[in-house]
Amino acid sequence: MSAAIDATDPRWAQVADVLIGYSTALRAGERVMIAMGGLECAPLTHALYEVCIKAGALPQVQFLSVQLRRSLLLNGDERQLAWAPEIESYGMDWADVYFGLRGGVTLEAMSEIPAAALSAQQAAQGAISAQRWQKTRWCLLRVPDASLARAAQVDLETLQDMFFDACLLDYESAAVDWRATAAKLCGAKTVRIVDGQETDLSFSVAGRGWVVCDGKINLPDGEIYTAPVTDTVDGVIRFDLPGSLGGVSMRDIRLEWKAGELVAASASSNQDFLQRILETDAGASRLGEFAFGLNSHINRFSGDILYDEKIGGTVHVALGRAYGDCGGVNQSRIHWDLVKDLRAGGAVYIDDNPVLQDGKLLI
């Protein structure tokens, strides 16, 4: 598989234009934080910085990487692992606009990290994440690279083509259709997810709104989400696709709730880390989100949630923090999305009517 990223590809600049002109509608004089998550993000960082300058903004680049985080996790003491860096926190106060360009996360890089270290550092980063969405206009991207291509089992060129096609679709036009779908969901009372004998999960969405994600806070994008009424969540869901958080993969996750309380949780790998995630705080084991994936250009699982949760024909739920714009109230330092692939079977019912069957939306 090819491992070379073409820094001269003109599509990097086209993505930067979408981020500035559409996603954040950047204005002259605004302060911009660009978090460059590894060297593989350099082509997009350069393109984005240049577009910011041309727009009259004030951009600042922050360098982050998986390698730096791994060093902290391997060598940090309890105080360091629980530390939410003051400079990052200040950056969320300083910035009007934040771009998080995420780089390669290999599961092997985190395989030897103790679960206690991972969960402590993840909680600290969760506090920074909460500041980001509360205080800035923000957009997150995962830059395609060789490690993600390996996870998706394709060559890098194929993965990059998928990324660029998904990022550069006409979001304004697509949003018209997506909002029409969301309008049909408004007023719904109940949701039920069914897939064979291992998934039958239901909850109320009475009084909740349905929000369209159309390229404003993620690229690529494409989902419609809401927030379950937390104490109504009942039943079980099993995820055939691995769930990952902080670079740690957990396979065959199975979660069961009764009257909103999580009563069982298991995984065939990294079970101890799963339990620590669920114990992050009082809201971490409750459902904060339910969503439909809508982007037809994202057609394969890669193990990165910024891509996978947008796959057309899938749904996802999130443990932890709910978004207030749809009426969600659950609070937590984490927001962890888990994807349920229904393209090969299964269904979602809204008020007992099928709305997603075998990966096809029926509304």
Secondary structure, DSSP 8 states (H G I E B T S, - for coil): ------TT-THHHHHHHIIIIIIS---TT-EEEEEEESGGGHHHHHHHHHHHHHTT-EEEEEEE-HHHHHHHHHH--HHHHT---HHHHHHHHH-SEEEEEE----GGGGTTS-HHHHHHHHHHHHHHHHHHHHHSEEEEEE---HHHHHHHTS-HHHHHHHHHHHHSS-HHHHHHHHHHHHHHHTT--EEEEEETTTEEEEEE-TT---EEE-SSSEES--EEEE---GGG-EEEEE-SS-EEETTEEE-S-EEEEETTEEEEEE-SS-HHHHHHHHTSSTTTTSEEEEEEE-BTT--S--S-HHHHTTBTTEEEEEEE---GGGT-----S-EEEEEEE-TTS-EEEETTEEEEETTEE--
